Amino acid sequence: MKSKKALKVFTPEELEQQLLKRVKKGPNLLSDLAKIFKKSQDKIVQMVDSLREQGYDIKVTQRTEKGEFIYEVKFFDEPQVGPSIRLESTGRTEIKIGFISDTCFGLKTHQPELLALALKEFKRRKMGFVIHCGNIVGGKPTKSNGQDFLGGGFDEQIDFTSEIPKMPFKIYFLNGPRDLTHAQDVAHVLCQDRKNWRKEGDLEANFYITGSKGEWKIKVMHLKKGSPYTVSYPTQKVKENFTAAIRYMLRKSHRPNLLILGGLSTPLVIPAKKPGDMINIALPGLCATPPSQEAEIKKGNVPELGYTIVTIKLDKGGNPIDVEWEFNILTAYEQVEQCYYTPQSSGDHTNIPLNEAERDILRELQERPKRLGELSRKLNLDKGNVVEVIQSLQKKKYRIAHDEAAKKYVLKYDWTSRRFEPISLTGVHAKKLIIASISDTHIGDKTAREDLIERAYQEAKLAKADVMTHSGDVFTGTNAYKGQQFDLKYHGADEQLERAQKIWPDSKIPLKVIGGSSHEKAYSVLAGYNIVKMFARLQKNVEYIGGEFIVEGTTTINGVTIRLVHPKGGIPYGKSYRSQRFIETLVEEQSNSEDGVRVLLLGHLHVSIFMHYKGISSFLVPCLEGSTSYLKERGMVPWLGMWITEITLDRKNNVTRVRPKYISFEEEIKSE
């Protein structure tokens, strides 16, 4: 009896060539190709993407037939030279992209275990592809930063990075400033031997989503951070440069729809003020602060570790209609000096037992090189015994050398023994809270957008929010600024309070509220009357948490502690400055506490920005009020909108995931 012939298994590259051969003969329906290749339509679109990356002009086109969308795959031309990646979106409902940055392999503070954790999550969440936004390796050591490095050689860093586990998705690499210090092209060398790795440029790259209405641009850049105290300053400058570029279309490429920035190591979002405006996202890094930059910590520049997922929602024509972003924060899980305990040798000696004296010597040398006399005093051993213990460790393949010039014993580390093994996270998502945040409704003012209060509650209900917060200036008050009486529609505390009771939605979602620093405080100063406290007393499901000082309050919900603040003063150029100042005060107040504030919501400034800094997720909360004469005189443009944020904490109260969603109400502006 003849044995059955084994079915041939085609590689992805062979399947792509079969697809290319078929569409070269003529257009094919996407649904037909899915049946022929026994793949999903989304998988066929991914194969089209891969062919486009190779330079083939092949597209998924759309037409309407009897009210239904019909998708065809068409071939147009052979490979053309071009630096940008164009992704076919037609036939998809969303595109998921994973972002990592600043792994800096070769530095003492690199985090291969955390990168492995990110890649594992990307695989589980089925990313379309991943982008490494630069500073892949630690770069070439200099006299000033040599102490930062475990391995300074190009080959060492490349060899270590090459051990990154294989993944089913493509990873696009950008060279960052550190990578460019090497005389060789880091990204190019790394990607030569990996089918799923691509080099996409130095410092920046463009990705285009092609829909029925045109192309939607994602620009990825790596910034050289320097040492700005205000975290948002570099992001704002880049945004301004692109905004200015609109006027110079012949000299510069068009403004991106989504701008992703590596190099800042701080999760930060400047959302689109109006639908269609540019969205700016700064990424966390995956390398802790190296020794030479510890002075930056004193200036406030503390890197947050983690990775980012961006999901782009698409309509039936493949056009982006919404963008969601998610920051996974791993700062609390930094892996510190694990490789110091492993002997450098060709064999595996990690299971060789050590006596107490040997463990003590290793612990001391792990801290820093030490002289014989210092080791003798610290361990209460005579010098002869210390030498004997060191010789015993050397026989067990621990590389302990004596620096003749410094007269110190030095433990040499085998940093390449660290592996890309994801750490185990238990209880990392122990607490979850969904917060809907509004501010500055200014009831009583002619430009108060009372209609948007109901809209905000609808959005909160849709998001299944656990709580709503209002960061002050519920009412517009009186005599808050010169000439305010001409901006008022409802005068005095009684009229404004009655108006609020009439228009405020009846909702099951509890509202936590504080007072404002100038508008409502005017009633308190002039008459000792706390109008916000009275409003909360009269209104169902509203709680005043402003306390004696009115303008700030703290509440804890589902184990997550939230601080509301309504500060005074104008908007600094660096928009994150106010948040940073308040966070630094909070950190000082609650040092060594696991029960401190984890969410900070600032009103008053009428603008919007998110930043996760020093373990606290902070928001500038926009307003629900149009422009007043006061704002116009000062050239200030209010943002109409709200935040809805899903925040997750671990068992020790560390923020581990933030999904901040900004909802713009600008399209709701009514003509006078």
Wavefront OBJ file of the C-alpha trace (Angstrom):
o trace
v 0.000 0.000 0.000
v 1.404 3.377 -1.006
v 1.959 5.888 1.754
v 0.071 9.166 1.523
v 2.071 12.071 0.182
v 2.715 14.661 2.874
v 1.061 18.011 2.267
v 3.540 20.775 1.561
v 3.611 23.510 4.178
v 4.305 26.899 2.654
v 6.326 29.550 4.423
v 4.791 33.049 4.826
v 7.174 34.319 2.126
v 6.034 31.589 -0.311
v 2.386 32.408 0.368
v 3.051 36.085 -0.290
v 4.642 35.231 -3.638
v 1.660 33.066 -4.581
v -0.655 35.942 -3.679
v 1.477 38.346 -5.733
v 1.466 35.997 -8.739
v -2.322 35.689 -8.589
v -3.097 39.436 -8.328
v -0.591 40.286 -11.076
v -2.949 38.464 -13.457
v -5.838 40.695 -12.429
v -7.906 41.999 -9.484
v -9.136 39.448 -6.946
v -11.918 39.819 -4.400
v -10.552 39.879 -0.854
v -13.168 37.325 0.185
v -12.112 34.975 -2.644
v -8.433 35.206 -1.682
v -9.332 34.373 1.917
v -11.041 31.177 0.717
v -8.238 30.228 -1.703
v -5.470 30.628 0.883
v -7.649 29.438 3.783
v -6.801 32.553 5.761
v -8.899 35.288 7.325
v -9.426 38.487 5.344
v -7.376 40.340 7.949
v -4.479 37.903 7.371
v -4.683 38.534 3.598
v -4.488 42.283 4.285
v -1.366 41.640 6.410
v 0.189 39.772 3.459
v -0.627 42.781 1.265
v 1.117 45.018 3.839
v 4.203 42.822 3.721
v 4.358 43.039 -0.081
v 3.946 46.827 0.064
v 6.849 47.000 2.526
v 8.926 45.214 -0.108
v 8.031 47.995 -2.534
v 5.225 46.388 -4.552
v 2.390 48.786 -5.368
v -0.458 46.499 -4.386
v -3.612 47.814 -2.744
v -6.947 46.808 -1.288
v -9.538 48.931 -3.096
v -13.158 49.453 -2.210
v -16.383 49.903 -4.149
v -20.059 49.804 -3.270
v -22.322 47.251 -4.901
v -26.023 47.009 -4.003
v -25.339 48.935 -0.812
v -22.524 46.588 0.288
v -18.795 47.274 0.461
v -16.807 45.107 -1.960
v -13.031 44.814 -1.432
v -10.596 43.950 -4.231
v -6.852 43.355 -4.174
v -5.174 45.004 -7.168
v -1.587 45.052 -8.420
v -0.239 48.299 -9.927
v 3.569 48.325 -10.121
v 6.876 46.663 -9.208
v 8.982 47.790 -6.190
v 9.729 51.489 -5.893
v 12.274 53.042 -3.528
v 10.648 54.765 -0.548
v 11.433 55.221 3.163
v 7.845 55.133 4.498
v 5.712 52.149 5.504
v 2.185 52.182 4.098
v -0.365 49.926 5.744
v -3.537 48.772 4.039
v -6.414 49.392 6.438
v -9.335 48.452 4.183
v -10.942 45.244 5.445
v -9.874 45.823 9.054
v -11.762 47.188 12.024
v -8.660 48.235 13.967
v -4.865 48.296 13.942
v -2.976 47.554 17.170
v 0.594 48.819 17.518
v 2.987 48.104 20.377
v 5.587 50.745 21.246
v 8.832 50.323 23.187
v 11.737 52.713 23.575
v 15.121 53.210 25.217
v 16.067 49.629 26.054
v 19.751 50.727 26.121
v 21.193 47.208 26.263
v 24.683 47.228 27.707
v 23.954 49.738 30.472
v 23.962 48.557 34.067
v 20.322 49.563 34.398
v 18.927 47.837 31.297
v 15.832 45.680 31.775
v 15.769 42.611 29.482
v 13.243 40.898 31.728
v 10.786 43.788 31.396
v 11.198 43.861 27.617
v 10.416 40.142 27.551
v 7.300 40.859 29.589
v 6.217 43.538 27.091
v 6.766 41.212 24.125
v 4.793 38.467 25.836
v 1.894 40.868 26.323
v 2.136 42.105 22.728
v 1.852 38.500 21.567
v -1.115 37.801 23.844
v -2.887 40.973 22.716
v -2.177 40.178 19.023
v -0.360 43.326 17.971
v -0.277 44.025 14.256
v 3.349 45.073 14.668
v 5.721 46.679 17.185
v 7.912 49.772 16.854
v 11.126 50.266 18.809
v 11.520 54.034 18.916
v 15.287 54.219 19.413
v 18.210 53.827 21.831
v 18.245 50.095 21.269
v 21.679 49.730 22.884
v 23.625 51.780 25.408
v 25.989 53.198 22.795
v 29.684 53.940 22.957
v 31.104 54.782 26.406
v 32.790 58.123 27.039
v 34.948 59.337 29.907
v 31.936 60.919 31.568
v 29.557 57.953 31.334
v 31.856 54.917 31.317
v 30.607 53.936 34.775
v 27.150 53.308 33.302
v 28.190 50.363 31.131
v 28.273 46.633 31.660
v 29.525 46.158 28.125
v 30.773 48.976 25.990
v 31.745 47.127 22.844
v 29.553 47.197 19.746
v 29.760 43.420 19.311
v 28.852 42.733 22.941
v 25.803 44.960 22.798
v 24.673 43.573 19.449
v 25.170 39.952 20.527
v 23.133 40.515 23.681
v 20.315 42.331 21.856
v 20.174 39.573 19.245
v 18.912 37.211 21.969
v 15.518 38.961 22.027
v 12.954 36.139 21.600
v 11.382 35.544 18.206
v 7.847 36.879 17.879
v 5.047 36.301 15.334
v 4.792 40.020 14.552
v 7.203 42.414 12.838
v 9.351 44.759 14.908
v 10.476 48.014 13.288
v 13.647 49.554 14.726
v 14.811 53.176 14.755
v 18.342 54.141 15.684
v 18.327 56.564 18.612
v 21.051 59.023 19.708
v 22.860 56.321 21.715
v 22.821 53.877 18.803
v 24.325 56.515 16.507
v 27.397 56.904 18.736
v 28.656 53.608 17.327
v 30.547 53.739 14.053
v 28.290 50.971 12.730
v 24.549 50.943 12.057
v 22.988 49.188 15.067
v 19.470 48.715 13.659
v 20.787 47.537 10.274
v 23.115 44.919 11.788
v 20.412 43.623 14.130
v 17.815 43.248 11.389
v 20.010 41.426 8.870
v 19.391 37.965 10.285
v 15.794 38.312 11.497
v 12.924 37.895 9.034
v 10.492 39.805 11.243
v 12.827 42.699 12.088
v 13.018 45.847 9.957
v 15.245 48.894 10.165
v 13.148 52.023 9.585
v 15.609 54.893 9.888
v 17.614 57.109 12.193
v 15.728 59.123 14.815
v 12.432 59.177 12.895
v 10.167 57.195 10.576
v 6.743 57.528 8.959
v 3.899 55.023 8.850
v 0.798 55.617 6.718
v -2.634 54.045 7.063
v -4.303 54.008 3.652
v -8.071 54.330 3.742
v -10.764 55.241 1.219
v -10.429 58.951 2.092
v -6.651 59.132 1.821
v -3.657 58.475 4.037
v -3.424 58.966 7.794
v 0.115 59.637 9.020
v 1.873 58.290 12.116
v 5.254 59.896 12.765
v 7.641 58.226 15.188
v 10.606 60.204 16.544
v 13.285 59.848 19.172
v 14.185 63.043 21.013
v 17.391 63.727 22.835
v 15.898 64.548 26.195
v 18.599 66.728 27.713
v 17.456 67.899 31.130
v 14.316 70.019 30.869
v 12.559 70.232 34.223
v 9.158 70.602 32.572
v 8.459 67.192 31.063
v 5.981 68.426 28.459
v 8.293 71.134 27.054
v 10.029 68.987 24.356
v 6.693 67.514 23.259
v 5.106 70.950 22.968
v 8.038 72.254 20.895
v 7.786 69.381 18.422
v 4.034 69.894 18.135
v 4.520 73.607 17.440
v 7.111 72.857 14.767
v 4.685 70.584 12.935
v 1.864 73.074 13.291
v 4.062 75.779 11.769
v 4.985 73.408 8.931
v 1.462 73.717 7.532
v 2.503 77.078 6.093
v 5.481 75.590 4.273
v 4.025 72.663 2.380
v 6.651 72.863 -0.356
v 9.485 72.560 2.155
v 8.174 70.150 4.769
v 6.047 67.007 4.896
v 2.468 67.386 6.061
v 1.629 67.358 9.741
v 1.141 63.876 11.235
v -2.160 62.793 12.719
v -0.378 60.870 15.468
v 3.064 61.840 16.780
v 4.891 59.251 18.917
v 7.974 60.399 20.826
v 10.630 58.205 22.422
v 13.473 59.494 24.558
v 11.463 61.279 27.271
v 10.806 58.162 29.396
v 7.605 59.704 30.761
v 4.109 58.640 29.668
v 2.468 61.832 28.432
v -0.417 62.735 26.113
v -1.348 66.066 24.579
v -4.667 65.044 23.006
v -6.333 66.512 19.940
v -8.127 69.687 20.980
v -10.575 69.213 18.117
v -11.414 65.986 16.275
v -8.837 65.593 13.513
v -6.100 67.575 15.266
v -2.685 66.022 15.928
v -2.314 63.729 18.952
v 1.047 63.734 20.780
v 2.130 60.718 22.832
v 5.425 60.450 24.738
v 6.518 56.952 25.751
v 7.954 55.393 28.898
v 11.356 53.735 28.510
v 12.738 50.315 29.391
v 15.977 51.352 31.079
v 16.345 52.846 34.538
v 18.520 55.861 35.330
v 22.224 54.965 34.875
v 24.769 56.125 37.507
v 26.103 59.119 35.562
v 22.587 60.583 35.289
v 21.539 60.215 38.896
v 21.863 63.986 39.216
v 18.856 64.190 36.887
v 16.757 62.572 39.609
v 17.514 65.520 41.869
v 16.222 67.823 39.126
v 13.011 65.816 38.994
v 13.672 63.787 35.867
v 12.746 60.310 37.040
v 12.193 57.813 34.190
v 9.066 55.689 34.188
v 9.519 52.148 32.904
v 6.975 50.452 30.706
v 5.492 49.941 27.262
v 2.608 51.408 25.281
v -0.213 50.024 23.152
v -2.002 52.230 20.621
v -5.219 50.996 19.008
v -6.507 52.793 15.908
v -10.206 52.173 15.228
v -11.261 52.129 11.568
v -14.528 52.658 9.711
v -15.711 50.415 6.858
v -13.580 52.375 4.424
v -10.419 51.776 6.436
v -10.256 55.374 7.694
v -9.175 56.043 11.294
v -12.098 57.275 13.381
v -10.705 56.920 16.901
v -7.408 56.360 18.702
v -7.007 54.685 22.082
v -3.776 54.532 24.034
v -2.704 52.461 26.995
v 0.390 52.836 29.174
v 1.628 49.790 31.075
v 3.775 51.030 33.950
v 6.549 48.710 35.188
v 8.626 51.146 37.263
v 7.913 49.288 40.498
v 9.249 46.088 38.919
v 12.710 47.331 37.949
v 15.204 44.465 38.030
v 18.280 45.572 39.936
v 21.730 44.119 39.306
v 20.617 40.500 38.918
v 23.656 39.609 36.839
v 25.998 40.516 39.661
v 25.394 37.181 41.340
v 26.330 35.037 38.353
v 29.952 33.981 37.837
v 31.488 34.728 34.471
v 32.581 31.434 32.970
v 31.804 29.043 30.152
v 30.083 26.593 32.458
v 27.046 26.778 34.679
v 28.208 27.329 38.239
v 25.087 29.020 39.587
v 24.192 25.948 41.691
v 27.566 25.640 43.429
v 26.911 26.115 47.179
v 28.591 29.018 48.958
v 29.404 29.305 52.644
v 28.463 32.354 54.732
v 31.842 34.077 54.353
v 31.797 33.634 50.577
v 28.300 35.118 50.357
v 29.391 38.056 52.515
v 32.396 38.789 50.289
v 30.234 38.703 47.153
v 27.684 41.021 48.765
v 30.358 43.555 49.679
v 31.999 43.480 46.252
v 28.617 43.748 44.608
v 28.205 47.197 46.145
v 31.566 48.455 44.854
v 35.267 47.470 44.682
v 36.874 47.364 48.144
v 40.349 47.223 49.652
v 41.504 44.232 51.655
v 41.502 46.180 54.922
v 37.929 47.383 54.385
v 36.723 43.839 53.736
v 38.560 42.642 56.840
v 36.898 45.273 59.070
v 33.403 44.864 57.640
v 33.406 41.069 57.888
v 35.352 40.861 61.127
v 37.930 38.562 59.547
v 41.689 38.895 59.503
v 43.226 39.751 56.131
v 44.616 36.270 55.618
v 41.172 34.717 55.963
v 39.677 37.273 53.530
v 42.310 36.320 50.938
v 41.513 32.624 51.454
v 37.776 33.251 50.930
v 38.468 35.224 47.741
v 40.718 32.436 46.432
v 37.935 29.921 47.168
v 35.474 32.018 45.157
v 37.969 32.267 42.298
v 38.220 28.463 42.208
v 34.433 28.377 41.887
v 34.803 30.492 38.721
v 33.820 33.841 40.234
v 35.987 36.424 38.488
v 37.403 38.471 41.318
v 40.442 40.482 40.261
v 42.821 42.723 42.197
v 43.225 46.220 40.800
v 46.909 46.902 41.512
v 46.624 50.658 40.944
v 43.606 51.165 43.216
v 44.637 48.355 45.580
v 41.051 47.062 45.481
v 39.339 43.761 44.786
v 36.867 43.976 41.883
v 34.038 41.572 41.053
v 33.700 41.312 37.293
v 30.192 40.679 36.151
v 28.863 38.398 33.463
v 26.096 40.729 32.346
v 25.401 38.643 29.254
v 24.107 35.882 31.505
v 20.862 37.815 31.998
v 18.166 36.400 29.810
v 15.040 37.712 28.148
v 12.807 35.854 30.574
v 9.605 37.714 31.532
v 9.260 38.218 35.252
v 6.217 36.798 36.995
v 3.757 39.474 38.088
v 1.334 38.369 40.785
v -1.479 40.698 41.718
v -0.347 43.299 39.201
v -3.965 44.237 38.397
v -5.470 44.028 41.872
v -7.518 47.252 41.809
v -9.313 48.970 38.943
v -11.199 52.244 38.775
v -12.890 54.129 35.924
v -12.976 57.881 36.525
v -14.920 60.455 34.476
v -13.408 63.909 35.042
v -14.845 67.344 34.302
v -14.086 70.836 35.570
v -14.944 74.529 35.293
v -18.620 74.416 34.324
v -18.989 78.073 35.429
v -22.762 77.956 35.844
v -24.049 81.516 35.742
v -21.792 82.706 32.949
v -23.226 83.565 29.514
v -20.754 81.186 27.855
v -21.305 78.246 30.253
v -21.954 75.136 28.161
v -24.758 73.699 30.251
v -25.659 71.299 27.437
v -22.275 69.599 27.765
v -22.873 68.636 31.404
v -25.567 66.187 30.287
v -23.245 65.008 27.498
v -20.468 64.354 30.011
v -22.758 62.217 32.143
v -23.826 60.250 29.064
v -20.180 59.539 28.214
v -19.522 58.486 31.822
v -22.504 56.113 31.756
v -21.372 54.644 28.434
v -17.895 54.034 29.885
v -19.405 52.467 33.044
v -17.542 54.972 35.193
v -17.324 54.219 38.903
v -17.177 57.904 39.807
v -17.274 61.402 38.344
v -15.053 64.208 39.584
v -15.370 67.973 39.231
v -12.142 69.912 39.865
v -13.743 73.228 40.833
v -15.526 76.324 39.523
v -18.905 74.648 39.358
v -20.245 78.196 39.523
v -18.865 81.345 37.953
v -19.321 83.408 41.144
v -19.285 87.173 41.223
v -16.607 89.871 41.218
v -13.983 87.265 40.296
v -12.411 89.767 37.890
v -13.025 93.342 36.808
v -16.049 93.622 34.547
v -17.316 90.096 35.266
v -20.860 91.419 35.737
v -21.083 91.907 31.961
v -20.288 88.202 31.387
v -23.003 86.954 33.770
v -26.348 85.460 32.785
v -27.349 84.545 36.336
v -26.385 86.969 39.101
v -25.673 86.126 42.705
v -25.436 82.891 44.637
v -29.186 82.161 44.778
v -29.763 82.473 41.015
v -26.682 80.402 40.143
v -27.520 77.697 42.676
v -31.128 77.454 41.456
v -29.895 77.210 37.871
v -27.506 74.397 38.764
v -30.282 72.441 40.499
v -32.499 72.835 37.447
v -30.033 71.672 34.804
v -27.870 69.163 36.699
v -28.451 65.553 35.521
v -30.002 63.014 37.863
v -27.475 60.182 37.716
v -26.558 57.097 39.710
v -22.872 57.864 39.161
v -21.537 59.572 42.302
v -19.902 62.979 41.820
v -17.006 64.200 43.975
v -16.553 67.966 43.808
v -14.431 70.819 45.175
v -14.683 74.606 44.897
v -12.735 77.072 42.777
v -9.879 79.359 43.777
v -11.398 82.669 42.651
v -14.946 82.350 41.290
v -16.764 80.431 44.023
v -14.298 81.545 46.633
v -15.611 85.083 46.121
v -18.842 84.070 47.899
v -16.853 82.566 50.723
v -14.658 85.645 51.133
v -17.485 88.202 50.812
v -20.197 86.432 52.776
v -18.752 83.255 54.303
v -21.021 81.209 52.054
v -19.795 77.928 50.543
v -22.063 77.595 47.508
v -20.476 74.311 46.343
v -21.027 72.678 49.717
v -24.652 73.794 49.640
v -25.050 72.475 46.087
v -23.747 69.062 47.176
v -26.118 69.045 50.136
v -29.136 69.729 47.919
v -28.175 67.598 44.927
v -28.579 63.811 44.888
v -25.398 61.718 44.533
v -23.042 64.717 44.870
v -20.400 64.858 47.610
v -18.396 67.937 48.496
v -14.815 66.967 49.435
v -13.238 70.438 49.345
v -12.911 70.766 53.095
v -12.210 74.037 54.866
v -9.918 75.379 52.128
v -12.482 74.681 49.377
v -9.969 74.380 46.510
v -8.669 70.847 47.107
v -9.919 67.552 48.388
v -9.035 63.860 48.573
v -11.205 60.779 48.228
v -10.561 57.028 48.018
v -12.657 54.768 45.786
v -12.067 51.052 45.167
v -8.763 51.451 46.998
v -7.549 54.221 44.642
v -6.858 57.603 46.244
v -7.690 60.679 44.145
v -6.757 64.308 44.805
v -8.740 67.161 43.212
v -7.091 70.596 43.062
v -8.181 73.969 41.697
v -5.002 76.093 41.697
v -4.586 79.820 41.038
v -2.591 81.622 38.354
v -2.211 81.360 34.604
v -0.937 78.661 32.267
v 2.864 78.274 32.212
v 4.401 77.599 28.803
v 5.439 74.135 29.936
v 1.949 72.770 30.508
v 3.051 69.942 32.796
v 4.857 72.318 35.204
v 1.881 72.734 37.556
v 1.253 69.004 37.749
v 4.918 68.325 38.488
v 4.995 70.840 41.340
v 1.906 69.357 42.972
v 3.183 65.797 42.498
v 6.520 66.616 44.110
v 4.689 68.030 47.123
v 2.537 64.911 47.346
v 5.544 62.595 47.083
v 7.259 64.491 49.904
v 4.140 64.342 52.076
v 3.525 60.624 51.584
v 7.061 59.205 51.471
v 7.258 55.474 52.256
v 3.472 55.230 52.140
v 1.563 52.691 50.063
v -1.703 54.516 50.718
v -0.917 57.818 49.032
v -2.533 59.699 46.172
v -2.300 57.928 42.815
v -4.497 60.208 40.658
v -4.208 64.004 40.548
v -6.883 66.051 38.733
v -6.217 69.780 38.269
v -8.851 72.242 37.102
v -8.730 76.025 36.475
v -6.326 76.059 33.512
v -8.975 75.134 30.899
v -6.509 72.965 28.933
v -5.891 69.243 28.713
v -2.823 67.059 29.213
v -2.058 63.676 30.804
v 1.240 62.730 32.443
v 2.349 59.835 34.652
v 5.166 61.133 36.846
v 6.791 59.779 40.012
v 4.122 57.105 40.351
v 1.141 59.481 40.093
v -1.171 59.833 37.086
v -1.982 63.519 36.678
v -4.457 65.331 34.452
v -5.118 68.912 33.511
v -8.884 68.724 33.184
v -10.478 70.887 30.455
v -13.547 73.069 30.935
v -17.224 73.136 29.950
v -17.289 76.869 29.288
v -16.773 78.896 26.125
v -14.412 81.850 25.836
v -15.062 84.860 28.097
v -13.859 88.449 27.850
v -11.315 87.627 30.572
v -9.847 84.741 28.550
v -9.888 86.670 25.267
v -7.976 89.599 26.779
v -5.228 87.190 27.802
v -5.110 85.283 24.534
v -6.256 82.044 26.210
v -8.278 79.504 24.231
v -10.344 77.105 26.380
v -10.484 73.380 25.686
v -13.980 71.867 25.806
v -13.914 68.236 26.832
v -13.468 65.636 29.549
v -11.257 62.700 30.538
v -12.437 59.140 31.093
v -9.654 57.075 32.602
v -9.334 53.422 33.501
v -6.543 53.044 36.042
v -5.197 49.812 37.517
v -3.070 49.332 40.639
v -1.217 46.341 42.055
v -1.498 44.975 45.578
v 1.074 47.451 46.857
v -0.773 50.420 45.374
v 1.575 50.987 42.436
v -0.066 52.221 39.236
v 0.452 49.457 36.666
v -1.824 50.455 33.778
v -3.447 53.685 32.638
v -5.946 54.034 29.792
v -6.660 57.773 29.601
v -9.296 58.622 26.978
v -9.830 62.256 26.062
v -13.275 63.193 24.749
v -13.363 66.469 22.857
v -16.608 68.453 22.829
v -15.296 71.040 20.383
v -17.607 69.843 17.617
v -20.483 70.839 19.871
v -19.641 74.571 19.652
v -22.778 76.457 18.696
v -22.861 79.516 16.448
v -24.187 82.658 18.075
l 1 2 3 4 5 6 7 8 9 10 11 12 13 14 15 16 17 18 19 20 21 22 23 24 25 26 27 28 29 30 31 32 33 34 35 36 37 38 39 40 41 42 43 44 45 46 47 48 49 50 51 52 53 54 55 56 57 58 59 60 61 62 63 64 65 66 67 68 69 70 71 72 73 74 75 76 77 78 79 80 81 82 83 84 85 86 87 88 89 90 91 92 93 94 95 96 97 98 99 100 101 102 103 104 105 106 107 108 109 110 111 112 113 114 115 116 117 118 119 120 121 122 123 124 125 126 127 128 129 130 131 132 133 134 135 136 137 138 139 140 141 142 143 144 145 146 147 148 149 150 151 152 153 154 155 156 157 158 159 160 161 162 163 164 165 166 167 168 169 170 171 172 173 174 175 176 177 178 179 180 181 182 183 184 185 186 187 188 189 190 191 192 193 194 195 196 197 198 199 200 201 202 203 204 205 206 207 208 209 210 211 212 213 214 215 216 217 218 219 220 221 222 223 224 225 226 227 228 229 230 231 232 233 234 235 236 237 238 239 240 241 242 243 244 245 246 247 248 249 250 251 252 253 254 255 256 257 258 259 260 261 262 263 264 265 266 267 268 269 270 271 272 273 274 275 276 277 278 279 280 281 282 283 284 285 286 287 288 289 290 291 292 293 294 295 296 297 298 299 300 301 302 303 304 305 306 307 308 309 310 311 312 313 314 315 316 317 318 319 320 321 322 323 324 325 326 327 328 329 330 331 332 333 334 335 336 337 338 339 340 341 342 343 344 345 346 347 348 349 350 351 352 353 354 355 356 357 358 359 360 361 362 363 364 365 366 367 368 369 370 371 372 373 374 375 376 377 378 379 380 381 382 383 384 385 386 387 388 389 390 391 392 393 394 395 396 397 398 399 400 401 402 403 404 405 406 407 408 409 410 411 412 413 414 415 416 417 418 419 420 421 422 423 424 425 426 427 428 429 430 431 432 433 434 435 436 437 438 439 440 441 442 443 444 445 446 447 448 449 450 451 452 453 454 455 456 457 458 459 460 461 462 463 464 465 466 467 468 469 470 471 472 473 474 475 476 477 478 479 480 481 482 483 484 485 486 487 488 489 490 491 492 493 494 495 496 497 498 499 500 501 502 503 504 505 506 507 508 509 510 511 512 513 514 515 516 517 518 519 520 521 522 523 524 525 526 527 528 529 530 531 532 533 534 535 536 537 538 539 540 541 542 543 544 545 546 547 548 549 550 551 552 553 554 555 556 557 558 559 560 561 562 563 564 565 566 567 568 569 570 571 572 573 574 575 576 577 578 579 580 581 582 583 584 585 586 587 588 589 590 591 592 593 594 595 596 597 598 599 600 601 602 603 604 605 606 607 608 609 610 611 612 613 614 615 616 617 618 619 620 621 622 623 624 625 626 627 628 629 630 631 632 633 634 635 636 637 638 639 640 641 642 643 644 645 646 647 648 649 650 651 652 653 654 655 656 657 658 659 660 661 662 663 664 665 666 667 668 669 670 671 672
